[in-house]
Amino acid sequence: MPKTALSFHLNGTERSVFVDDGANLLDVLRRGAGDLSPKYGCGQGTCGACSVRIDGELRLACLTLAETVAATHVQTPAGLADGPALHPLQTAFIEGFAAQCGFCTGGMLMAAKTLLVQNPRPSREQVAEAISGNLCRCTGYEPIIDAILAAAARAGVNSL
């Protein structure tokens, strides 16, 4: 199968990989770049587990052709923390018991970060809408919404 050279920024670091023509971004991130934080859930764009941010826009990595991210900035859940310092959303999820099995957590965090960058003080309804593309079978969504609102209420979140 033909391979294409692909260069992009992954969580702030320039990366170059060879990708199969037609490969999706999720496979490239997990297999080519070694970033396992976006999860493979459904492979059809319905669960949100593979959510990433591309140039600040929320995208589903399973539905994104890898070639389309050339020269872009891709952020995955692994890129939220600053070394050992957790992102305010991650802290809020831990403190609010918003993750049980953790499978949906990365996608929820990416959706939440995208929302808070655009709207630092969202309403409960806006948070619910922002995470509506992410399926969770464990928490019932309330702890997740509460954690996102708690992170939004903290000082310094505007610098997301």
C-alpha positions as CSV (number, residue, x, y, z in Angstrom):
1,M,0.0,0.0,0.0
2,P,1.4,3.5,-0.9
3,K,2.7,5.6,2.0
4,T,2.6,9.4,2.4
5,A,4.9,11.5,4.6
6,L,2.8,13.5,7.0
7,S,4.1,16.3,9.3
8,F,2.0,17.9,12.0
9,H,2.3,19.2,15.5
10,L,1.1,16.7,18.2
11,N,0.5,18.2,21.6
12,G,3.0,21.0,20.8
13,T,5.7,18.8,19.3
14,E,6.4,18.5,15.6
15,R,5.9,15.0,14.4
16,S,6.6,13.3,11.0
17,V,5.2,9.9,10.2
18,F,4.5,7.8,7.1
19,V,0.8,7.0,6.7
20,D,-1.1,4.6,4.4
21,D,-3.2,6.5,1.8
22,G,-6.7,6.8,3.2
23,A,-5.7,6.1,6.8
24,N,-7.7,7.8,9.5
25,L,-6.1,10.1,12.1
26,L,-7.0,7.8,15.0
27,D,-4.9,5.0,13.5
28,V,-2.0,7.3,12.9
29,L,-2.1,8.7,16.4
30,R,-2.4,5.4,18.1
31,R,-0.1,3.3,15.8
32,G,2.1,5.8,14.1
33,A,2.6,8.4,16.8
34,G,2.1,6.2,19.9
35,D,-0.5,8.4,21.5
36,L,-3.1,6.0,23.0
37,S,-5.1,8.7,24.7
38,P,-7.7,9.0,21.9
39,K,-9.7,5.8,22.3
40,Y,-11.1,3.5,19.6
41,G,-14.8,3.2,20.4
42,C,-17.1,2.8,17.5
43,G,-15.1,3.7,14.4
44,Q,-18.2,5.3,13.0
45,G,-18.2,8.8,14.6
46,T,-21.0,8.1,17.0
47,C,-19.4,7.7,20.4
48,G,-16.9,10.6,20.7
49,A,-14.2,8.5,22.4
50,C,-11.6,9.5,19.7
51,S,-12.3,13.2,20.0
52,V,-9.2,15.5,19.4
53,R,-8.7,19.1,18.7
54,I,-7.3,20.2,15.3
55,D,-6.3,23.8,15.2
56,G,-8.7,24.3,18.1
57,E,-11.6,22.7,16.5
58,L,-13.2,19.5,18.0
59,R,-12.9,16.6,15.5
60,L,-13.5,12.9,15.5
61,A,-10.2,11.2,14.8
62,C,-11.9,8.1,13.4
63,L,-13.6,10.1,10.7
64,T,-10.7,12.4,9.9
65,L,-8.4,11.5,7.0
66,A,-4.8,11.7,8.3
67,E,-3.6,13.6,5.2
68,T,-5.9,16.5,6.2
69,V,-3.9,17.3,9.3
70,A,-0.7,18.1,7.5
71,A,0.9,21.3,9.0
72,T,-1.9,21.5,11.7
73,H,-1.8,21.5,15.5
74,V,-3.4,18.3,16.9
75,Q,-4.2,18.1,20.6
76,T,-5.2,14.9,22.2
77,P,-6.2,14.2,25.8
78,A,-2.5,13.4,26.5
79,G,-1.7,17.0,25.7
80,L,-3.9,18.6,28.3
81,A,-1.6,18.3,31.3
82,D,1.5,20.4,31.5
83,G,4.0,17.8,32.6
84,P,3.0,16.6,36.1
85,A,0.5,19.6,36.5
86,L,-3.0,18.5,35.5
87,H,-5.2,20.7,33.4
88,P,-8.1,22.3,35.5
89,L,-10.6,20.1,33.7
90,Q,-8.7,16.9,34.6
91,T,-8.6,18.1,38.2
92,A,-12.3,18.8,38.2
93,F,-13.1,15.4,36.7
94,I,-11.0,13.7,39.5
95,E,-12.5,15.8,42.3
96,G,-16.0,15.4,41.0
97,F,-15.8,11.6,40.3
98,A,-16.7,12.3,36.7
99,A,-14.8,9.3,35.4
100,Q,-15.7,5.8,36.3
101,C,-14.4,3.4,33.7
102,G,-12.6,6.3,32.0
103,F,-13.2,5.2,28.4
104,C,-15.2,8.3,27.5
105,T,-13.2,10.7,29.6
106,G,-10.7,11.8,26.9
107,G,-13.4,12.7,24.5
108,M,-15.4,14.5,27.2
109,L,-12.3,16.5,28.1
110,M,-11.6,17.5,24.5
111,A,-15.2,18.6,24.1
112,A,-15.2,20.5,27.4
113,K,-11.9,22.2,26.6
114,T,-13.3,23.3,23.2
115,L,-16.4,24.7,24.8
116,L,-14.5,26.6,27.6
117,V,-12.1,28.2,25.1
118,Q,-15.1,29.5,23.2
119,N,-17.3,30.2,26.2
120,P,-15.5,30.4,29.6
121,R,-18.7,30.7,31.5
122,P,-21.2,28.3,29.9
123,S,-24.6,27.4,31.3
124,R,-25.5,23.8,32.3
125,E,-27.5,23.5,29.0
126,Q,-24.5,24.7,27.0
127,V,-22.2,22.1,28.6
128,A,-24.8,19.4,28.0
129,E,-24.9,20.4,24.3
130,A,-21.1,20.5,24.0
131,I,-20.7,17.0,25.3
132,S,-23.7,15.6,23.5
133,G,-21.5,13.8,20.9
134,N,-19.8,11.7,23.6
135,L,-21.4,8.6,24.9
136,C,-20.9,7.5,28.5
137,R,-22.4,4.3,30.0
138,C,-21.2,4.8,33.6
139,T,-21.7,8.2,35.1
140,G,-25.1,9.3,33.8
141,Y,-23.5,12.6,32.6
142,E,-24.4,14.7,35.7
143,P,-21.0,14.3,37.4
144,I,-19.3,15.2,34.0
145,I,-21.4,18.3,33.6
146,D,-20.8,19.3,37.2
147,A,-17.0,18.8,36.8
148,I,-17.0,21.0,33.6
149,L,-18.9,23.7,35.4
150,A,-16.6,23.5,38.4
151,A,-13.6,23.9,36.1
152,A,-15.2,26.9,34.4
153,A,-15.8,28.5,37.8
154,R,-12.1,28.3,38.7
155,A,-9.7,31.2,38.1
156,G,-7.3,30.8,35.3
157,V,-9.4,28.6,33.1
158,N,-9.7,31.5,30.6
159,S,-6.1,30.7,29.6
160,L,-7.0,27.3,28.2
